[in-house]
Amino acid sequence: MDINILEWIGYTASAIIAISMTMSSIVKFRLINLVGAALFSTYGFLIGSLPVALLNCFIVAVDIYYLAGIFSKKEVFETMRVRNDNKYLLRFLDFHKKEIRQFFPDFNYDPELNTLSFFVLRDMSVAGLFLARREDTNILRVGLDYVIPEYRDFKNGKFIFHRLSDAFIAEGYAKIVSEGHTPIHKKYLKKIGFREVSPGHFELPLAK
């Protein structure tokens, strides 16, 4: 086998592992690191370096072990509804304002507009903040659906928009509307079931 091909395998594996180290999400870190370690292990066997091959086999096994635990774990989701002028809410928005702007560039907090303000808790840890207001009697318009980096795995969105759908219906809502003006946010909305009805405008009907 041409040595250049082997070198490229090693470089690619190194690059993938380096990328994994930049991930704030534990799930993304483990998945990307798993791919890099598997490729590095293959590289080690191909060049006849058992220490490299076996070490990365071990890393693959560790990644699989933790990923299996993450995906099989039954997390407890809860909501903690707060007042629109809650001091922790205001501090949370201020602390995360730079990143919030990346996903919601037009977001400006106005306590008077909110109908719903609640934190999403995962195993009693704050995972995100959801702000929304009633519009046209039966429409819930999302003002902010922010998830902190380590919990960005779509579970928050599925909990809010699907598992809480009965609660929203009980409060008189027929559909949820949201805006998505960044590629990442649009992908997120589509992933959890929203339909783009016009450029940047999404809807999710609440089935009875």
Phi, psi and omega per residue, in radians:
M1 nan 2.419 3.136
D2 -1.086 2.255 -3.095
I3 -1.073 -0.496 3.130
N4 -1.082 -0.649 3.109
I5 -1.135 -0.735 3.110
L6 -1.083 -0.733 3.130
E7 -1.093 -0.722 3.134
W8 -1.136 -0.606 3.070
I9 -1.085 -0.769 3.124
G10 -1.125 -0.760 3.123
Y11 -1.100 -0.755 -3.126
T12 -1.106 -0.778 3.119
A13 -1.055 -0.758 3.123
S14 -1.081 -0.737 -3.128
A15 -1.123 -0.725 -3.133
I16 -1.125 -0.765 3.118
I17 -1.118 -0.689 3.107
A18 -1.099 -0.727 3.109
I19 -1.084 -0.704 -3.123
S20 -1.047 -0.552 -3.106
M21 -1.248 -0.245 3.131
T22 -1.601 -0.102 -3.080
M23 -1.345 2.259 3.079
S24 -1.474 -0.446 3.098
S25 -1.381 2.230 3.137
I26 -1.080 -0.686 -3.118
V27 -1.123 -0.829 3.128
K28 -1.099 -0.696 3.111
F29 -1.024 -0.859 -3.095
R30 -1.121 -0.735 -3.099
L31 -1.145 -0.842 -3.107
I32 -1.205 -0.687 3.104
N33 -1.103 -0.628 3.110
L34 -1.070 -0.794 3.131
V35 -1.107 -0.790 -3.141
G36 -1.097 -0.754 -3.132
A37 -1.161 -0.665 3.117
A38 -1.114 -0.723 3.122
L39 -1.187 -0.673 3.122
F40 -1.175 -0.639 3.103
S41 -1.120 -0.743 3.092
T42 -1.053 -0.759 3.101
Y43 -1.031 -0.769 -3.141
G44 -1.061 -0.755 3.121
F45 -1.156 -0.675 -3.095
L46 -1.176 -0.574 -3.138
I47 -1.639 0.012 3.093
G48 1.357 0.412 3.122
S49 -1.810 1.659 -3.102
L50 -1.108 -0.674 3.113
P51 -1.000 -0.771 3.113
V52 -1.136 -0.798 -3.100
A53 -1.112 -0.840 -3.067
L54 -1.235 -0.665 3.103
L55 -1.056 -0.769 -3.112
N56 -1.308 -0.467 2.980
C57 -1.085 -0.722 3.107
F58 -1.102 -0.750 3.128
I59 -1.096 -0.703 3.077
V60 -1.019 -0.798 -3.137
A61 -1.091 -0.728 3.125
V62 -1.116 -0.771 3.127
D63 -1.077 -0.764 3.126
I64 -1.094 -0.719 3.142
Y65 -1.048 -0.843 -3.103
Y66 -1.250 -0.626 3.097
L67 -1.144 -0.690 3.095
A68 -1.075 -0.690 3.108
G69 -1.162 -0.693 -3.137
I70 -1.143 -0.818 -3.062
F71 -1.330 -0.375 3.134
S72 -1.654 -0.216 -3.095
K73 -1.205 2.346 3.082
K74 -1.631 1.714 -3.141
E75 -1.385 2.595 3.099
V76 -1.707 2.014 3.111
F77 -1.740 2.400 3.078
E78 -2.506 2.809 3.004
T79 -2.022 2.530 3.075
M80 -2.141 1.743 -3.097
R81 -1.306 2.383 -3.091
V82 -2.301 2.822 3.058
R83 -1.195 2.687 -3.105
N84 -1.142 -0.363 3.123
D85 -1.859 0.320 3.132
N86 -0.973 2.312 -3.054
K87 -1.144 -0.651 3.125
Y88 -1.184 -0.689 3.088
L89 -1.007 -0.832 -3.139
L90 -1.108 -0.694 3.119
R91 -1.187 -0.688 3.117
F92 -1.059 -0.814 3.134
L93 -1.092 -0.705 -3.134
D94 -1.195 -0.705 -3.107
F95 -1.154 -0.666 -3.062
H96 -1.780 0.209 -2.988
K97 -1.042 -0.641 -3.110
K98 -1.108 -0.796 -3.126
E99 -1.294 -0.626 3.084
I100 -0.978 -0.686 3.131
R101 -1.080 -0.511 -3.140
Q102 -1.162 -0.625 -3.101
F103 -1.699 -0.539 -3.120
F104 -2.222 1.284 -3.030
P105 -1.048 -0.432 -3.112
D106 -1.725 0.128 -3.057
F107 -1.267 2.245 2.992
N108 -2.399 2.172 -3.045
Y109 -1.346 2.174 3.061
D110 -2.235 1.790 -3.084
P111 -0.953 -0.504 -3.084
E112 -1.234 -0.357 -3.071
L113 -1.501 -0.347 -3.023
N114 -1.321 2.356 2.956
T115 -1.755 -0.661 3.124
L116 -2.152 2.300 3.042
S117 -2.444 1.949 3.106
F118 -2.620 2.619 3.027
F119 -1.564 2.519 3.025
V120 -1.706 2.180 -3.133
L121 -1.870 2.346 3.037
R122 -2.094 1.972 -3.041
D123 0.915 0.731 3.083
M124 1.222 0.172 3.030
S125 -1.776 2.425 3.131
V126 -1.207 2.078 -3.112
A127 -1.849 -0.418 -3.108
G128 -3.039 3.074 -3.117
L129 -2.284 2.352 -3.139
F130 -2.156 2.177 3.101
L131 -2.203 2.353 -3.141
A132 -2.708 2.864 3.138
R133 -2.400 2.655 3.082
R134 -1.321 2.447 -3.133
E135 -2.475 2.292 -3.137
D136 0.940 0.750 3.061
T137 1.148 -0.731 -3.039
N138 -2.185 0.308 3.126
I139 -2.024 2.320 3.075
L140 -1.830 1.968 -3.138
R141 -1.708 2.154 -3.127
V142 -1.328 2.193 3.056
G143 -1.660 -0.636 3.133
L144 -2.725 2.297 3.027
D145 -2.333 1.409 -3.019
Y146 -1.823 2.338 3.120
V147 -2.129 2.313 3.135
I148 -1.202 2.651 -2.939
P149 -0.866 -0.776 -3.035
E150 -1.215 -0.138 -3.137
Y151 -1.992 0.307 -3.084
R152 -1.473 1.392 3.131
D153 -2.358 0.351 3.121
F154 1.301 -0.120 -3.115
K155 -1.187 -0.644 3.101
N156 -1.047 -0.830 -3.127
G157 -1.082 -0.743 3.129
K158 -1.127 -0.639 3.112
F159 -1.149 -0.835 -3.079
I160 -1.169 -0.888 -2.962
F161 -1.562 -0.227 3.139
H162 -2.056 -0.924 -3.118
R163 -1.240 -0.405 3.102
L164 -1.711 0.113 -3.072
S165 -1.055 -0.669 3.126
D166 -1.100 -0.665 3.117
A167 -1.161 -0.678 3.106
F168 -1.166 -0.727 3.108
I169 -1.087 -0.723 3.133
A170 -1.076 -0.469 3.117
E171 -1.546 0.078 3.028
G172 1.689 0.194 -3.124
Y173 -1.567 2.411 3.122
A174 -1.800 -0.455 3.107
K175 -2.734 2.812 3.106
I176 -2.001 2.356 3.102
V177 -2.114 2.585 -3.124
S178 -2.620 2.781 3.059
E179 -1.949 2.489 3.103
G180 -2.377 1.965 -3.063
H181 -2.043 0.073 3.050
T182 -2.108 2.584 -3.120
P183 -0.950 -0.709 -3.111
I184 -1.149 -0.767 -3.116
H185 -1.198 -0.662 3.093
K186 -1.073 -0.769 3.110
K187 -1.053 -0.737 3.121
Y188 -1.058 -0.832 -3.114
L189 -1.092 -0.756 3.127
K190 -1.150 -0.643 -3.119
K191 -1.093 -0.602 -3.089
I192 -1.710 0.184 2.956
G193 1.929 -0.009 3.101
F194 -1.267 2.625 3.085
R195 -2.004 2.326 3.138
E196 -1.410 1.920 -3.078
V197 -1.570 -0.369 3.035
S198 -2.795 2.840 -3.068
P199 -0.897 2.014 3.103
G200 1.461 -0.020 -3.105
H201 -2.068 2.215 -3.036
F202 -2.174 2.618 3.108
E203 -2.334 2.561 3.053
L204 -2.336 1.817 3.100
P205 -1.154 2.536 3.086
L206 -1.772 1.818 -3.098
A207 -1.263 2.475 3.097
K208 -1.672 nan nan
